[in-house]
Amino acid sequence: MSSSAPNFKHQDSQPWYKNYMVVIFVIGMPAFVVIACLWFVYYSYQIRDSVVRDDWYMDGKTLYHDVGRDKLTYDLDLHGKMQFSDDGDVTFYLNYPEQSVQTGKLLNGETLTYPDTLDLSISHATDIKKDRDVVLKHQEGNKYSAHVDIDPLKAKYYLQVSNDGKDDWRMQDVAKLPRSEVSFNPLPVFDES
């Protein structure tokens, strides 16, 4: 019972660099990975996301000022209603409290007047290209209007109506647009103070 032992001294007749396994695993795979990485870097640069807000430091510095604007809206008890039409017309109604309308004085004692213009900012939650800033012009009474082209796909938007005059206030809301109507109310966070 003799079995022949395997011959481990057998050598290939071709050199190592001509073996197809060397071409596939030592040269081919790393080359493929490098090319794929370069392609992904190029592709990610081409489809990069837009910067929604590019100056966070300045936003932080104005935070205290903005809270004061929200507090003034609460103190004056300002409300608003915005209506959107299908053709892009926006109508905003600035509603002072009934007491202010009857007396002709705001709750802080100043004379009740309707500003000539209000600033409207409509900011898309993720795409800066869909942001819109317009000026609402006073029409009559508490009515303001402007024309705004909003993207027809329903998405989340941050809405802000503000007055940059003597009474520097702002109203804010978050809504999915397009829709027919949005209501603005003072922030309830000031109820506790």
Backbone torsions as a table, in degrees:
resi	resn	phi	psi	omega
1	MET	NA	85.9	177.8
2	SER	-114.7	131.3	175.9
3	SER	-115.6	144.3	-177.5
4	SER	-80.5	132.3	179.2
5	ALA	-75.5	145.3	179.2
6	PRO	-65.1	148.5	-178.8
7	ASN	-95.1	100.6	-179.9
8	PHE	-82.3	-6.1	-178.6
9	LYS	-88.7	6.7	179.9
10	HIS	-69.1	135.9	-179.9
11	GLN	-122.2	146.7	175.3
12	ASP	-68.8	150.8	179.0
13	SER	-83.0	-17.0	178.6
14	GLN	-104.6	151.2	-178.4
15	PRO	-68.5	162.1	-175.2
16	TRP	-61.3	-36.5	-176.1
17	TYR	-74.2	-8.0	176.1
18	LYS	-98.5	-2.2	179.2
19	ASN	-72.9	135.0	-178.0
20	TYR	-64.4	-27.1	178.4
21	MET	-66.1	-34.2	177.5
22	VAL	-66.0	-42.9	179.7
23	VAL	-63.6	-42.1	-176.8
24	ILE	-73.1	-53.4	-170.3
25	PHE	-90.4	-32.8	-176.2
26	VAL	-90.5	-33.6	-178.3
27	ILE	-108.7	-47.3	-173.0
28	GLY	-66.2	-49.6	-177.2
29	MET	-64.3	-49.8	177.2
30	PRO	-61.3	-37.9	177.9
31	ALA	-63.4	-41.0	178.2
32	PHE	-62.9	-42.8	-179.6
33	VAL	-64.1	-42.9	179.3
34	VAL	-63.5	-44.0	179.6
35	ILE	-65.6	-41.6	178.7
36	ALA	-63.9	-41.5	178.8
37	CYS	-63.2	-43.7	178.8
38	LEU	-62.7	-39.7	179.1
39	TRP	-65.3	-43.1	179.8
40	PHE	-65.7	-36.3	176.3
41	VAL	-63.5	-46.1	178.2
42	TYR	-61.7	-46.2	-177.9
43	TYR	-64.0	-43.6	179.7
44	SER	-66.1	-31.5	176.0
45	TYR	-68.8	-37.8	-178.9
46	GLN	-69.6	-34.2	-175.9
47	ILE	-108.1	23.5	-176.3
48	ARG	-58.7	149.1	179.1
49	ASP	-73.4	147.1	176.9
50	SER	-76.3	154.1	177.9
51	VAL	-82.4	121.1	-178.0
52	VAL	-74.2	-47.5	176.5
53	ARG	-131.8	122.8	-173.0
54	ASP	-103.0	2.1	-178.1
55	ASP	-133.7	71.4	-176.4
56	TRP	-65.4	-32.4	-178.8
57	TYR	-63.0	-47.0	179.4
58	MET	-66.5	-34.4	175.9
59	ASP	-61.3	-41.2	178.8
60	GLY	-65.2	-38.2	179.9
61	LYS	-66.9	-31.0	-177.8
62	THR	-91.5	2.8	-177.4
63	LEU	-59.3	-45.0	-179.0
64	TYR	-63.3	-41.2	177.9
65	HIS	-60.6	-43.7	-178.5
66	ASP	-66.0	-36.9	177.5
67	VAL	-64.0	-36.4	176.3
68	GLY	-63.3	-36.1	177.8
69	ARG	-66.6	-41.6	177.9
70	ASP	-65.6	-39.1	179.2
71	LYS	-64.7	-39.4	178.0
72	LEU	-64.1	-39.2	176.1
73	THR	-59.3	-42.3	178.5
74	TYR	-66.9	-45.2	-178.3
75	ASP	-63.4	-37.0	179.3
76	LEU	-83.7	-7.4	-179.2
77	ASP	57.1	48.1	-179.5
78	LEU	-84.3	140.4	176.5
79	HIS	-131.8	161.4	178.2
80	GLY	-152.6	158.7	176.5
81	LYS	-137.1	130.1	-179.6
82	MET	-117.3	131.4	178.9
83	GLN	-117.3	135.2	179.5
84	PHE	-110.4	130.5	175.3
85	SER	-99.9	164.5	-177.8
86	ASP	-67.3	-24.8	-178.1
87	ASP	-89.2	5.3	175.7
88	GLY	98.7	1.0	177.6
89	ASP	-79.6	135.8	178.9
90	VAL	-116.8	129.7	176.9
91	THR	-119.1	128.6	-179.8
92	PHE	-120.5	133.9	178.3
93	TYR	-112.5	116.7	178.2
94	LEU	-89.4	115.1	-175.3
95	ASN	-108.9	110.9	171.9
96	TYR	-81.3	159.1	177.5
97	PRO	-65.0	153.6	-177.3
98	GLU	-55.8	-40.1	179.5
99	GLN	-60.3	-41.6	-179.9
100	SER	-68.0	-38.6	179.8
101	VAL	-65.8	-40.9	-178.6
102	GLN	-69.3	-41.7	-176.5
103	THR	-87.6	-18.3	-176.8
104	GLY	76.9	12.0	179.3
105	LYS	-127.1	141.4	175.2
106	LEU	-71.6	166.6	-178.8
107	LEU	-66.4	-15.6	175.8
108	ASN	-93.5	5.3	175.4
109	GLY	95.5	-9.4	179.7
110	GLU	-80.4	161.0	-179.5
111	THR	-68.6	136.8	179.2
112	LEU	-75.3	120.7	174.2
113	THR	-138.6	154.2	175.4
114	TYR	-99.9	123.3	-179.6
115	PRO	-59.6	153.1	178.0
116	ASP	-67.6	-35.2	-179.5
117	THR	-139.9	154.0	171.8
118	LEU	-129.8	147.1	178.4
119	ASP	-92.8	131.5	177.5
120	LEU	-116.2	124.9	177.1
121	SER	-119.4	122.0	177.3
122	ILE	-116.7	108.6	-175.0
123	SER	-112.8	123.8	176.1
124	HIS	-69.0	146.7	-176.0
125	ALA	-64.7	-30.8	-174.9
126	THR	-132.5	-17.7	-172.8
127	ASP	-119.0	110.0	-176.9
128	ILE	-65.8	-23.0	-179.9
129	LYS	-69.0	-17.5	-179.2
130	LYS	-99.1	3.9	177.0
131	ASP	-72.2	145.0	178.3
132	ARG	-135.5	132.8	174.1
133	ASP	-124.3	121.9	-179.5
134	VAL	-137.3	166.6	177.0
135	VAL	-107.3	124.1	175.5
136	LEU	-85.9	125.1	-178.0
137	LYS	-99.9	138.8	-179.3
138	HIS	-67.5	129.4	179.6
139	GLN	-102.1	-62.4	179.5
140	GLU	-164.2	149.9	179.2
141	GLY	52.7	-121.3	-179.8
142	ASN	-104.0	18.1	-173.5
143	LYS	-99.2	132.5	176.2
144	TYR	-128.2	151.4	179.2
145	SER	-148.0	159.7	177.3
146	ALA	-163.7	172.8	176.7
147	HIS	-115.6	128.1	-179.0
148	VAL	-136.1	129.0	174.4
149	ASP	-94.5	110.8	-179.6
150	ILE	-105.0	142.5	178.7
151	ASP	-57.3	134.9	-176.0
152	PRO	-71.3	-15.7	178.2
153	LEU	-77.4	130.8	-177.9
154	LYS	-66.2	128.0	-179.2
155	ALA	-153.8	166.8	-179.9
156	LYS	-80.4	131.1	178.9
157	TYR	-130.5	148.8	172.5
158	TYR	-102.5	122.2	-177.0
159	LEU	-109.2	137.9	177.4
160	GLN	-142.4	127.2	172.6
161	VAL	-112.7	128.5	-176.3
162	SER	-139.5	154.9	175.4
163	ASN	-118.7	120.6	-178.7
164	ASP	-100.1	21.2	-178.4
165	GLY	-86.4	-146.6	-178.8
166	LYS	-61.6	-47.3	173.0
167	ASP	-91.6	101.4	-172.9
168	ASP	-90.5	88.1	-177.6
169	TRP	-120.6	167.6	173.9
170	ARG	-149.8	150.3	174.1
171	MET	-119.6	140.5	-177.8
172	GLN	-131.6	153.1	172.7
173	ASP	-158.6	160.3	175.3
174	VAL	-118.8	130.1	-177.0
175	ALA	-148.9	155.6	172.3
176	LYS	-90.6	118.1	179.9
177	LEU	-110.2	153.3	2.0
178	PRO	-78.7	147.3	174.1
179	ARG	-153.3	169.9	-173.3
180	SER	-84.3	-29.3	-173.8
181	GLU	-151.8	143.9	175.9
182	VAL	-133.4	135.1	178.2
183	SER	-105.3	141.4	177.9
184	PHE	-114.4	129.6	178.2
185	ASN	-131.8	155.2	175.4
186	PRO	-59.8	149.1	-179.7
187	LEU	-65.4	130.6	-177.0
188	PRO	-72.9	-7.4	-177.9
189	VAL	-63.1	-23.8	-178.8
190	PHE	-84.3	-4.6	-179.9
191	ASP	-60.8	-34.2	-174.7
192	GLU	-77.2	-21.8	-175.2
193	SER	-87.2	NA	NA
